[in-house]
Amino acid sequence: MDWVDVNWEQTLRRSLRLTSRGGVKVDVLLPPGRRLAHADVLAEGLPAIGVCVEEIDVLAIQVVDPVLRGRLAFHLGNLHVAAQITPQSILTPDDGPARAAADLFGLSFAVESARFYPEPVTLDRVFRFEGKLS
């Protein structure tokens, strides 16, 4: 197995030009709405080529209350900070604005090393209008 290394920001892109650890050039064009994830197989054969998403330091901000979790997510979005929402916490890259947001809401956090998959935002999902204009 040969691997291509990508960072979390590259998982948000649909089109990539990569080079595997073994020196193989790999062009990626994903269908709309699809993202790369750790251990995805890009090419089968000898060798197969898989995806390795690099781990980063993330803040795991513990938020059990769903209303407070929504407020924190909204606040992080206003700061243009990427976030991954889990059932008990919000993960975000470890930086000053994210720490300040946790402090603002009086929330505890831990720094963890993890593969980060932020919530995708596409205009298609945000601005799709199904109704009739009058």
N, C-alpha and C positions, 0 to 999 in steps of 0.2 A: 504494500500500500504506500502510495506517495501522498503527501499532504500539501495543501495551500494554506498559508496562515493569513487570517483576516482579523481586523479589529472590529469592535462593535459598530463603529460608524460605517464600515463597509457592508455590514449586514443590512443596512437600510437602502443600499443602492441596488438597482436592477441590473446595471451593466458594469462589468469589471474586467480589467486585463490584469491577470495574475501570473506569477511564476511559482511553480511548485518547489518544494525543498530539493527535489531531484533535478531541477532546471527545466522542467517542461512548461512551455507557455500555455496558459489556459485563458481563453476568452469566455466570459460568462454573460449570457443574456437571459434573464429570468422572465417568465410570464408576468403580466401585471398583477400586483398584489402578493407575489411570492417573495420570500426573503431567505437568505442563507442562514443555516443553523449549524451548530457544531455536529460533526460526523455525517453531514450530508455527503452523498457520493455524486461527484460531478461527471466522472467518466469511468466507465467499466472497462476492464481489460487488464493487460499486464504492463505496468501496474495500474490498479484502479487509483483514482485521484479523489481524495476526500477533503473536507473542510475542517480546519482547526480554528475555532474562534478563541482568540487570546483572552485570558482572564485579566481583569483590572481590579483595582481597589474601589469598592462601592460602599456607600453608606447604606446600611440597612436600618431605616427609620421605622421603629415599631409604632404602628397605628392600628389599634383594634377597632375603635369607633369608626363606622363607615362615613359618618358626616365629617368628622375631623380628617379622615383620609382623603375625602373629596376636596376639602378646603386646602389641605397641603398640596395635593396634586394640582389644583388650580393655581396656587401660589407659585409652585415650581414652574408651571407652564408659563406664567407671566414673566418669570425670570429667564425663560428659554432654556431651562435645564431639562435634559432628557430624564425620563423616569420609567421604571418598570414596576407595575403594581402587582402585588401578591396578596393573598387573602389576609395576611397579618401585618404586612409592612409595605413600604415603598423603597425601592432600590434606586440609587442615583449615583453617578460618579462622585467620588470624594473630592469636594472642593469647598471653598469658602461660602458661596451663596447657598449651597445645599445645607451646610452646617448651620448657617444663620437662620434658614427657614425652619429647621428642626428646633432651634433654640426659641424662635419666635412663638412657636406653638407649644413649647414646653415638653417636647418629645425626646425620648432617649434614642440613641442610635449606636450601632457598632460598625466598625470598619471590617469588611470581609473581602476576600479575594474570590471573584466569581466571574462567570461569563454573563455579560450584560446584554439583555434583549429589551431595549426601550419600546414603549408603546408607539406603533407607527401612526402617523397622521397623514392622511392623503386628502386632497381637496375633493376627490370623488366621494369620499365618505362624509366629509364635513358639510359640503354644500349641495348634495343631491336633493333636488326639489321634486317631490312626487305629486304635488297638488296642481291646481289650475289658477293662473293669475287672472284677477278680475279688474 
